[in-house]
């Protein structure tokens, strides 16, 4: 049997799932999530999204740093948006809440680790079933992104935001990575392998984000970006 015949036979035996009528009806649930998100988020005003691991403990240096960043953002007039869960997300909401600012949680149910934290404003806790709807809210209603150390979800949100900016699908906004110790290796790979060696991005793409280590520098990166602009919701 040739390789081509073997592949054809494998496909014939495969029990492919049928498209169900319920798949079409899911579009209404997706639309409902968009409508609820747009209606609630459009009333909030200028905010900065803080991303990071749900697994970070509250005595971790990055938890404390995220909390400090959130407080400083509130003091200069921003609200804070997080994914609504524990870890870094909780730290961001806690900082905003304790500083008297707007504390927004875009929550999604995940096995083992996701539950909304208690520092989210009651009227700003929005639950999602679909990751892609949730990510639209992060991008559409944030004046900046701050990426703390995190896992695959944080990388997903970080690189999606950079892709949208790079391809001019959204107006450019500041993207700040916090923690040279954590992000340094990735940035070196972006520079040396992705950019210089393989030329899969342009050199100017490396300036779409800024790397910092302190709360003051993280907030300054946001403020400096808008120093000559009118800070207003980008919708």
Secondary structure, DSSP 8 states (H G I E B T S, - for coil): --HHHHHHHHHHH-------HHHHHHHHHHHHHHHHHHHHHTTT-SEEEEE--TT--TTSHHHHHHHHHHHHHHHTT-EEEE-SSSTHHHHHHHHHHHTT--EEEEEE--TTT----TTS-GGGEEEES-HHHHHHHHHHT-SEEEE-S--HHHHHHHHHHHHHHHTTSS---EEEEE-HHHHHHHHHHIIIIIIIIT--S-GGGGGSSEEE-SHHHHHHHHHHHTTTS------
